[in-house]
Amino acid sequence: VDLGLPDTDGLSIVKALWQDPRIGVIILTGRCSVPDRVLGLEIGADYYIVKPFEPRELVARVTSLLRRLAHVVNDTAEHHGIAQFVGWTFDPDTQTLTSPAGETDTISTAERQLLMALLHAPHRVLSREQLLDEGHRESATPYDRSIDVRISRLRKRLEDDPKHPQLIKTIYGAGYLFAANVTWQTDG
């Protein structure tokens, strides 16, 4: 998606696309400021590439995204059950979070993958590299800030005070820790 489309706002297209877990989004744009890049990732883009770009990088990112999406299609065919933690409910199959107050919110595919990794390893520190691996970001580096952006988005959804998180904690120099017990409920 190019953010500089003449007839429509590219950001609104990205917001609409990320709701389908089978669709990957790459923003390809001339907007190069850090706030623009962060906003692009926050609204659901898998990658943000600034023009001019190296065509081989674009091909590599498309290939990487296709590998991840193949996994998502296979993964969504499985039923994972419902996760429950500190009053929250998360249904990975519908990517729906339900708050203790009963409010529901649909999260992006990237947020789903990150939350799944955290929920499957409660009270354990997961490094940035482990979380990148869970997200199937083969071309990502340990310095990739997309994990931090996604952690921030999850905190905004889950935490009473995202600036002082109690649920998704940063363990400086090591990674992130999900600080709650998780139970899984299945239909059978």
Buried (B, 14 or more C-beta within 10 A) or exposed (E): BEBEEEEEEBBEBBBEBBEEBEBBBBBBBEBEEEEBBBBBBBBBBBBBBBEEEEEEEBEBBEEBBEBBBEEBEEBBEEEBBBBBBEEBBBBBBBBBBBEEEEEEEBBBBBBBBBBBBBBBBBEEBBBBBBBBBBBBBBBBEEEBBBBBBBBBBBBEBBBEEBEEBEBBBBEEEEBBBBBBEBEEEEEE
